[in-house]
Amino acid sequence: MFSFRVVILILGCLRLTEAATNVLNHGDKLNSNSSDYLVSRNGAVALGFCKQEYGQTWDGKQFGYYLAMWYTEDKSNRSIWLANRDDPIADDSGVLIVDTTGLKITRTGENPIRLFSLQSTSITINSSDTKLVLQDTGNLVLQGTNKVLWQSFDYPTNTFLPGMKLGVSHGARLSLTSWLTRSIPASGSFTLEWDPIGNRLVVQLRERVLWTTGEGFRNIPPLDPLSMNYNFTHVSNPNEQYLYYTLAISQFTPEERRKNARLVLFYDGSLLGSKFVLFDSKTCAGDRTDNGCDRWEGTKCRNKGDKFEIRSVRYPHTDSLNNTLLGNISLSINDCKDLCWKDCNCLGVNAMMDLGCQFLSGPYQEGGLEATSYQVIIRNGSSKFNTARSLLMFRSINIFLFCWMV
């Protein structure tokens, strides 16, 4: 099993202090600035507004409020679903409402966040019969006259739950998307998708495949907790191609089943169970094809086996740096590595920055008291020259030596 230190993502939700319902009826409201919650009938899952601290300034803010779902027994309040991950509320003015227009979150000074509009459906229903139900599975369902109008399982975030679909269902593409950073819930760089043609789960960095379970999950060892605890089922029909799973171990107590249920796509692309690591993204640095990893193929200047490695770097002058994307809050370190890989003039990226890209593109040295940590592209099979040093040599003497690149 890979060694991996899990960093808990904490949403600042108040603990449940009193009995709560699992239903929000037409006309009812769930308020952010009070102790309002929905709690599933079995008490396993809660839904409410939470404050998330970013740990830095992002989009001009230090924190945001989110409508979140979490397991009540999880003391960290780590979310299993967020309604507005890409549209945070600036303060505690958020209100979840079921009304004649559908399902929405209102807030002070900004337009409502519409989760579902009755005008978007051709179904004829009495709007006064609509209600929102938090199910024991962690699925939040808007019902109208015994019809499902909307459900949170159709809008997954970074967590895969039993009964949830990954794949394509009635034209909708269902996949997990990582957080932008370890503390910013906005959509990040990585996705977990079901590939029905290859019969496999795939972790991607944007369009680049990093890791797969292999066809029929052949890359998962027989004694891995995923193989032992999870039953996966592939559904294929003219309208749907998707994967879902159930828990295999029936002797779990309800609490143990919930603790073992989720699979989380971490902000760095790692795939975690509650008590195990299925995929550690650090093991797929671009140079491997074992254990489900895919090599980082790409531009002509990258050879098979080239990879990123952390190095302590210092540079003689600022011309060694390219800061064109330094302030871009939508780019994580993982996006920066992908951009660098595709650019033959890029030697590495600043590994100390969560947001925005600082590229290493000129002369540098390793080590020293003033060195900074960089993800540097290392050339495969070179004992004396890595990619960065080779490129530096070519520039300094202005001679193209093809033999060094093969």
Protein Blocks (a to p, Z undefined) as FASTA:
>chain_A
ZZdddddddddddddfbdcdfbdcehiacdfkbcbdcddfkomaccddddddehiaeehi
abdcddddddfklmnlpafbdfklmlccfblmbccdddfklpadddehiacddfbdfklp
cbdcdfklgccdddfkopacddeehiafbdfklmcckbccehiacddeehiacdddddfb
lmlmbdcfbdcdddfklopadddehjbcfbdebehhlmpcfklmklmmpccdddddfkbc
cdddddfblkbcfklmmmmmpccddfkopacdfkbcfbdfklmnopacgehiacdeddfk
bcehiacdddddddfbfklpccklmmmmkbcfklmmmmmmmpmkbgbdcfkbfghcdddf
bdcdeedjkbccddddddehiakbcfklmmmmmmmnopacfklmZZ
